[in-house]
Amino acid sequence: MTVHGSGKVKNRSNQNDDAPITLEERKKTAMYAETFISCFEPAIPNLVKNGTKLAVNAGASDTELLAEVVVDLLEKAGAGHLKVAWIEGDDVTGQVNSLIKKGEKFESLMHGKKLEQWGMEPICAQAYLGGLCMAEALRQGADIVIAGRVADAAPVIGAAA
């Protein structure tokens, strides 16, 4: 989580908003599970042939980008008709920073230390979501659902629901 979250923050700070970045360029600094692509790409023909739905938690801190990459791979494989959805809401950095400004201490359940005692400011905060958001995406017609931070069981629970 730390590597992906801090990497995304670093990528944002290095980005020039005036110059559009191609998908290929953005993939070079992607903060999603890169190993997913090597598993997904050869599976595309079977997903199409069998009508299989796919729900994964491979998005890490760049879920939207991974969804764009998946759409691109599907189009290149002649499977552009498959619908891809991505789950957002796990990035709670803004909410955490707002709560800190209001006086929230965020005490560690493990150590009892308050956030301020760590001597660092948070650069990113992510919350793990459940499977019902994945279930809703499938209900709305998605063939492939990509999430970032969800509980390990969420893809199975989402598909089952």
C-alpha positions in Angstrom: 0.0 0.0 0.0 2.7 2.4 0.9 4.7 1.9 -2.3 1.6 2.3 -4.5 0.1 5.2 -2.6 3.3 7.2 -2.3 4.2 6.5 -5.9 0.9 7.9 -7.1 1.4 11.0 -5.1 4.9 11.4 -6.5 3.5 10.8 -10.1 0.9 13.5 -9.6 3.5 16.0 -8.4 5.7 15.3 -11.4 2.9 15.7 -13.9 2.5 18.8 -16.0 -1.2 19.4 -16.4 -0.7 21.3 -19.6 0.9 18.4 -21.5 -1.3 15.4 -22.0 0.3 12.1 -21.3 -0.4 9.1 -23.5 -1.6 5.8 -22.0 1.8 4.2 -22.8 3.6 6.9 -20.9 1.2 6.7 -17.9 1.7 2.9 -17.8 5.5 3.4 -17.2 4.7 4.8 -13.7 1.5 2.9 -13.0 0.7 2.1 -9.4 -1.4 -1.0 -10.0 -0.5 -4.7 -9.7 1.5 -5.1 -12.9 1.4 -8.9 -12.7 -2.3 -8.7 -13.4 -1.7 -7.8 -17.0 0.5 -10.8 -17.7 -2.3 -13.0 -16.4 -5.2 -11.1 -17.9 -4.0 -10.7 -21.5 -3.7 -14.5 -22.4 -7.1 -15.1 -20.7 -9.1 -12.6 -22.9 -10.1 -15.2 -25.5 -11.4 -17.5 -22.8 -13.3 -14.7 -21.1 -15.0 -14.1 -24.4 -15.5 -17.7 -25.4 -17.0 -18.7 -22.0 -18.8 -15.5 -21.2 -16.9 -15.4 -17.9 -17.3 -12.4 -15.6 -14.1 -11.2 -13.9 -13.8 -9.3 -10.6 -10.4 -8.4 -9.3 -8.6 -6.3 -6.7 -5.6 -5.5 -8.8 -6.0 -1.7 -9.1 -4.0 -0.8 -6.0 -3.6 3.0 -6.2 -4.3 3.4 -9.9 -7.6 1.6 -10.4 -8.8 3.9 -13.1 -5.6 3.6 -15.1 -5.7 -0.2 -14.9 -9.3 0.0 -16.2 -8.1 2.1 -19.2 -5.3 -0.4 -19.8 -7.8 -3.3 -19.7 -10.1 -1.5 -22.2 -7.1 -0.9 -24.5 -6.1 -4.6 -24.3 -9.6 -5.7 -25.0 -9.9 -3.5 -28.0 -6.6 -4.7 -29.4 -7.8 -8.4 -28.9 -11.1 -7.8 -30.7 -13.1 -8.0 -27.4 -13.9 -4.3 -27.1 -17.6 -5.2 -26.6 -16.8 -6.3 -23.0 -17.8 -3.7 -20.4 -15.2 -2.7 -17.9 -16.1 -1.0 -14.6 -13.7 0.3 -11.9 -14.5 0.9 -8.2 -13.5 4.2 -6.6 -13.9 5.4 -3.0 -11.0 3.7 -1.4 -8.8 6.8 -1.5 -9.7 8.6 1.6 -6.7 11.0 1.8 -8.9 14.1 1.6 -11.2 12.9 4.4 -8.4 11.9 6.7 -6.6 15.2 6.2 -9.9 17.0 6.9 -10.4 15.1 10.1 -6.8 15.8 11.2 -7.4 19.5 10.8 -10.6 19.2 12.9 -8.5 17.6 15.7 -8.9 13.8 15.1 -5.9 12.0 16.6 -6.0 8.7 14.8 -4.8 6.5 17.6 -3.1 3.2 16.5 -5.1 0.2 17.7 -1.8 -1.8 17.9 0.5 0.6 19.6 -1.8 3.2 21.2 0.3 5.9 19.6 -1.4 8.9 18.0 -0.6 9.8 14.5 1.2 13.0 15.5 3.5 10.9 17.7 4.9 9.2 14.6 6.4 12.5 13.6 5.2 12.3 10.0 2.3 13.6 8.0 0.2 11.1 6.0 0.7 11.4 2.2 -2.1 9.0 1.3 -4.9 7.1 3.1 -6.8 4.2 1.7 -9.8 2.3 3.1 -10.6 -1.3 2.2 -14.0 -1.6 0.6 -16.3 -4.7 0.6 -17.7 -6.8 -2.2 -21.1 -5.2 -2.6 -19.7 -2.4 -4.8 -18.4 -5.1 -7.1 -21.8 -6.9 -7.1 -23.5 -3.6 -8.1 -21.1 -3.2 -11.0 -21.8 -6.7 -12.2 -25.6 -6.1 -11.8 -25.3 -3.0 -14.0 -23.8 -5.1 -16.8 -20.0 -5.0 -16.2 -18.1 -8.0 -17.6 -14.9 -7.0 -15.8 -14.8 -5.2 -12.5 -11.5 -3.7 -11.2 -11.0 -2.5 -7.7 -8.1 -1.1 -5.8 -8.4 -1.6 -2.1 -11.0 -4.1 -1.2 -11.0 -7.0 1.3 -9.4 -10.1 -0.1 -12.8 -11.9 -0.2 -14.5 -9.0 -1.9 -14.3 -10.3 -5.5 -15.8 -13.6 -4.5 -18.5 -12.0 -2.3 -19.3 -9.5 -5.1 -19.6 -12.3 -7.7 -21.7 -14.4 -5.3 -24.0 -11.5 -4.4 
